[in-house]
Amino acid sequence: MFLCSVYTPGVAQSQFVPVLLFSVSQKSQKEMNDATQGTLHQISESHEEIMTRQMALKSAQANVHSQIVANFRDLVREKSAIAAGNRELMEMAESIHRRLGAFASHGTVHSIYRCETDTERFIFICQLFLCRGSWQET
């Protein structure tokens, strides 16, 4: 004979429902905890990567800054050297101008024009400077 029973919750089944709900709740909490741990791990790795990149950028920036400072110092030195060269050229030009003025007053210019070629003129002028002193005045 078959017995057919109708489901009626009894005392044992009523106690099983909270245990089942607790088990489901624990499983959900474990899944959420695993997801949270995974997310925190990813955030931590991303943060470390960002910090590494930031340190590399900071190092590169310091390198570029030191190169700019060195280039600026080189430019200042070069500008100073150019200015000193310009002063020296001006002094030489003034000295030559004074000497040529002295030569003109002694009739030396007329002697220069008696030379037939530029080479003879150059030799004549060099001899004048050698005979009368160095290129720079003493």
Secondary structure as the mmCIF struct_conf table of DSSP 4:
data_model
#
loop_
_struct_conf.conf_type_id
_struct_conf.id
_struct_conf.beg_label_comp_id
_struct_conf.beg_label_asym_id
_struct_conf.beg_label_seq_id
_struct_conf.end_label_comp_id
_struct_conf.end_label_asym_id
_struct_conf.end_label_seq_id
HELX_RH_AL_P HELX_RH_AL_P1 VAL A 11 SER A 105
TURN_TY1_P TURN_TY1_P1 HIS A 106 GLY A 107
HELX_RH_AL_P HELX_RH_AL_P2 THR A 108 TYR A 113
TURN_TY1_P TURN_TY1_P2 ARG A 114 ARG A 114
BEND BEND1 GLU A 116 THR A 117
HELX_RH_AL_P HELX_RH_AL_P3 ASP A 118 ARG A 132
BEND BEND2 TRP A 135 GLN A 136
#
